[in-house]
Amino acid sequence: MFVGTTEAARILKISTARLRVLLSAGRVEGAYKTGKMWLIPLVKGEPIIERGTRGPAPRWCNLKKRAKKIVHVNSHRIRQNQKHQERLPVITVREGNTNTYGHTVEIQGGCRVVYSPDKPLRCGARVWIETFYDVQVVG
């Protein structure tokens, strides 16, 4: 036997709004929608409601720390290209311990340009770009 939301809410002694929330979350077993109307099956005179969780999953405990990406121009490569008439990529993208080299870099979000003459990077760069967003290296 199937009933609508009003009758099922009366049987469960909850409001129709709460029942619609349960229906949209998929917690009413066997219920399906035809047009604009929900059809809710009765088992032993009552709809079966699946047990839910207590609130959303906590986000504070499983935050993944995003690695900072540093983009800078490698002046040693520029000099090497001029000296040997080469076309080696001069832009370096450092993420963690890996370096990626390219001719063009696209930053997919916000970034900041840092000038630090007193504390250069370990590679010697005094000006660089920092970002936590995705960086696409071309070439």
C-alpha positions as CSV (number, residue, x, y, z in Angstrom):
1,M,0.0,0.0,0.0
2,F,1.3,3.5,-0.9
3,V,0.5,6.8,0.8
4,G,1.3,10.5,0.1
5,T,3.5,12.8,2.1
6,T,0.6,14.2,4.2
7,E,-0.6,10.8,5.3
8,A,2.9,9.4,5.9
9,A,3.8,12.5,8.0
10,R,0.6,12.0,10.1
11,I,1.5,8.3,10.7
12,L,5.1,9.2,11.7
13,K,4.0,12.2,13.8
14,I,6.3,14.6,12.0
15,S,5.7,17.6,9.9
16,T,5.3,17.3,6.1
17,A,8.3,19.6,5.6
18,R,10.5,17.2,7.7
19,L,9.2,14.3,5.7
20,R,10.1,16.0,2.4
21,V,13.7,16.6,3.8
22,L,13.9,12.9,4.5
23,L,12.6,12.0,1.1
24,S,15.0,14.3,-0.7
25,A,17.9,12.8,1.3
26,G,16.8,9.3,0.2
27,R,16.1,8.1,3.7
28,V,12.6,6.8,3.2
29,E,12.9,3.3,2.0
30,G,11.1,2.4,-1.3
31,A,9.7,5.9,-1.8
32,Y,9.6,7.3,-5.3
33,K,8.3,10.4,-7.1
34,T,5.7,10.4,-9.9
35,G,5.3,13.9,-11.3
36,K,5.0,16.2,-8.3
37,M,3.8,13.5,-5.9
38,W,5.8,11.2,-3.6
39,L,4.5,7.6,-3.2
40,I,5.6,6.1,0.1
41,P,5.2,2.4,0.7
42,L,3.9,1.2,4.1
43,V,5.4,-1.8,5.8
44,K,3.3,-3.0,8.7
45,G,1.4,0.2,8.6
46,E,4.4,2.6,8.7
47,P,7.0,4.0,6.3
48,I,10.5,2.7,6.9
49,I,13.0,5.6,7.7
50,E,16.7,4.8,7.4
51,R,18.8,5.9,10.3
52,G,20.8,9.1,9.6
53,T,24.0,10.5,10.8
54,R,24.3,13.2,13.4
55,G,25.1,16.2,11.3
56,P,27.6,16.7,8.5
57,A,31.0,15.1,8.6
58,P,33.5,17.3,10.4
59,R,35.7,19.3,8.0
60,W,38.3,20.5,10.6
61,C,39.9,17.1,11.2
62,N,40.6,16.0,7.6
63,L,41.8,19.2,6.0
64,K,44.5,18.4,3.5
65,K,47.2,21.0,3.5
66,R,47.6,22.3,0.0
67,A,51.2,22.7,-1.1
68,K,52.4,26.2,-1.9
69,K,53.6,26.5,-5.5
70,I,56.4,29.0,-6.2
71,V,56.9,30.3,-9.7
72,H,60.1,32.2,-10.6
73,V,62.3,33.0,-13.6
74,N,65.6,31.1,-13.7
75,S,68.3,33.7,-14.6
76,H,71.0,30.9,-14.9
77,R,69.0,29.3,-17.7
78,I,68.5,32.7,-19.4
79,R,72.3,33.2,-19.5
80,Q,72.8,29.6,-20.7
81,N,70.4,30.2,-23.5
82,Q,72.2,33.4,-24.6
83,K,75.6,31.8,-24.4
84,H,74.8,28.6,-26.2
85,Q,72.0,29.9,-28.5
86,E,69.5,27.4,-26.9
87,R,65.8,27.6,-26.1
88,L,65.7,25.9,-22.7
89,P,62.6,26.7,-20.6
90,V,63.4,29.4,-18.0
91,I,60.3,29.5,-15.9
92,T,60.4,27.2,-12.8
93,V,57.4,26.0,-10.9
94,R,58.4,24.5,-7.5
95,E,55.8,22.4,-5.6
96,G,57.3,20.7,-2.6
97,N,60.5,19.1,-3.7
98,T,59.7,18.9,-7.4
99,N,60.6,21.4,-10.1
100,T,58.8,21.8,-13.4
101,Y,60.2,23.9,-16.2
102,G,58.3,25.7,-18.9
103,H,58.1,28.6,-21.3
104,T,54.5,29.7,-20.3
105,V,52.7,29.3,-17.0
106,E,49.0,29.8,-16.3
107,I,47.9,30.3,-12.7
108,Q,44.3,29.2,-12.2
109,G,43.5,31.4,-9.2
110,G,44.9,34.1,-6.8
111,C,48.6,34.6,-6.3
112,R,51.0,37.1,-4.9
113,V,54.4,38.4,-6.1
114,V,57.1,38.4,-3.4
115,Y,60.3,40.4,-3.5
116,S,62.7,39.4,-0.7
117,P,66.3,40.6,-1.3
118,D,67.4,39.7,2.2
119,K,66.0,36.1,2.2
120,P,66.2,34.7,-1.3
121,L,65.0,31.2,-2.1
122,R,67.6,28.4,-1.9
123,C,68.0,28.6,-5.7
124,G,68.9,32.3,-5.3
125,A,65.7,33.9,-6.6
126,R,64.8,37.2,-5.0
127,V,61.5,37.7,-6.8
128,W,58.9,35.0,-7.1
129,I,55.1,34.3,-7.3
130,E,53.4,32.2,-4.6
131,T,50.0,30.5,-5.1
132,F,48.0,27.7,-3.6
133,Y,45.9,27.3,-6.8
134,D,46.6,25.0,-9.7
135,V,49.5,26.1,-12.0
136,Q,49.5,24.8,-15.6
137,V,52.9,24.7,-17.3
138,V,53.1,24.8,-21.0
139,G,56.3,23.8,-22.9
